[in-house]
Amino acid sequence: MEQIPSTENTEVQAARPGRKRYADVPLAEKLAVVTAWLEEHKAERVVSLNLSEQGGFADALLVLTAGSMRHAQSLADGVAALCHERNYEYLRIEGYEAGQWILVDLNDIVINIFLEPVRELYRLEALWGQSPARAAAGPGGEASA
């Protein structure tokens, strides 16, 4: 489990009036930034699943494939750095050492980085009841790129 350390004590941050602990960014914008970053860094078959209507643990789930264990770890590290840079909430990474399935928890977005055989084995898109074509559609039904 890896966490990005804060540069300030959280009590000091909370005591400052008007200072927010995390950036207040709409989910769609945050999702677009993270997805674009992942695609720029060669993540394959990036699929966004809208979970906001399901009342679950997150509002969105990103499922993507990495070319190798090292690539998967690099993507996870990069997302952590992106969150730190943009002040997005970042909770933890799971599965980093094994590198077969890395889960990055951003609280409202959960990113699942798979190696291809593991992605085919678990088929999260089907588990959440959405085909990949339907999963890529945004909340209004329009397809996202």
C-alpha positions in Angstrom: 0.0 0.0 0.0 1.5 3.3 -1.1 0.3 6.7 -0.2 1.6 10.1 -1.2 2.7 12.0 1.8 1.2 15.5 2.4 3.6 18.3 2.6 1.7 19.8 5.5 0.1 18.4 8.6 -3.6 17.7 7.9 -4.5 19.6 11.1 -2.8 22.7 9.8 -4.6 22.3 6.5 -8.0 21.9 8.2 -7.3 25.0 10.4 -6.8 27.3 7.5 -10.1 29.0 6.5 -11.1 28.6 2.9 -8.4 26.0 2.1 -9.8 22.8 0.8 -7.9 19.6 1.4 -8.6 18.3 -2.1 -9.5 19.9 -5.4 -13.2 20.2 -6.0 -13.4 18.9 -9.5 -16.5 17.5 -11.1 -16.3 13.7 -11.7 -16.6 14.0 -15.5 -13.7 16.4 -15.6 -11.5 14.3 -13.3 -12.4 11.2 -15.2 -11.5 12.8 -18.5 -8.1 14.0 -17.2 -7.2 10.6 -15.7 -8.4 8.7 -18.8 -6.5 11.0 -21.2 -3.3 10.6 -19.1 -3.6 6.8 -19.1 -4.2 6.8 -22.9 -1.2 9.1 -23.5 0.9 6.6 -21.5 -0.1 3.6 -23.7 -2.8 2.1 -21.5 -4.8 -0.2 -23.8 -8.6 -0.8 -24.0 -9.5 1.9 -21.4 -13.1 1.4 -20.4 -15.0 3.7 -18.1 -18.0 2.2 -16.2 -20.5 4.6 -14.6 -21.4 3.3 -11.2 -23.1 6.5 -9.8 -26.6 4.9 -10.2 -25.6 1.8 -8.4 -24.9 3.4 -5.0 -21.7 1.5 -4.5 -18.2 2.1 -3.4 -17.3 4.6 -6.2 -18.9 6.7 -8.9 -16.8 5.4 -11.7 -14.6 2.4 -12.5 -11.8 2.5 -15.0 -10.7 -0.8 -16.4 -7.5 -0.9 -18.6 -4.8 -3.2 -19.8 -1.1 -2.7 -19.4 1.5 -4.4 -21.7 3.7 -5.8 -18.9 4.0 -5.9 -15.2 6.5 -3.0 -15.3 4.1 -1.0 -17.5 1.2 -1.6 -15.0 3.4 -0.4 -12.1 4.4 2.6 -14.1 0.8 3.5 -14.9 -0.1 3.2 -11.2 2.9 5.4 -10.2 1.9 7.9 -12.8 -1.7 8.2 -11.7 -0.5 8.7 -8.1 1.8 11.5 -9.3 -1.0 13.0 -11.3 -3.3 13.0 -8.3 -0.6 14.7 -6.2 0.1 17.3 -8.9 -3.6 18.1 -9.4 -4.6 17.7 -5.7 -7.0 14.9 -6.4 -8.0 12.7 -3.5 -5.8 9.5 -3.6 -6.4 6.8 -1.1 -4.2 3.8 -1.9 -2.8 1.2 -4.3 -3.4 -2.5 -4.0 -1.6 -5.3 -5.9 1.4 -3.2 -6.9 4.1 -5.8 -6.0 2.5 -8.6 -8.0 1.6 -6.3 -10.9 -1.0 -8.6 -12.4 -4.0 -6.5 -11.3 -3.3 -3.2 -9.7 -6.1 -1.3 -8.1 -5.7 2.5 -7.6 -8.4 4.0 -5.3 -9.1 7.7 -5.9 -12.3 7.5 -3.7 -14.8 8.5 -6.4 -12.9 6.7 -9.2 -11.4 3.2 -8.8 -8.8 2.3 -11.5 -8.1 -1.3 -12.3 -4.9 -1.9 -14.2 -4.7 -5.5 -15.6 -2.4 -7.6 -17.6 -4.4 -9.1 -20.5 -4.8 -12.7 -19.2 -6.0 -11.5 -15.8 -8.4 -9.0 -17.4 -9.9 -11.8 -19.5 -10.2 -14.0 -16.4 -12.1 -11.5 -14.2 -14.0 -9.6 -17.0 -15.1 -6.7 -14.8 -17.1 -5.1 -17.6 -19.4 -8.2 -17.6 -19.4 -8.4 -13.8 -20.9 -4.9 -13.6 -23.5 -5.8 -16.2 -22.2 -3.6 -19.0 -20.8 -4.6 -22.3 -17.6 -2.7 -23.3 -19.6 -0.7 -25.9 -22.2 0.3 -23.3 -19.6 0.9 -20.7 -17.8 3.4 -22.8 -20.9 5.5 -23.1 -21.1 8.4 -20.7 -24.0 9.1 -18.2 -26.1 10.6 -21.0 -25.6 7.6 -23.3 -23.0 9.4 -25.5 -19.8 7.5 -26.2 -16.7 8.9 -24.6 -13.3 8.7 -26.3 
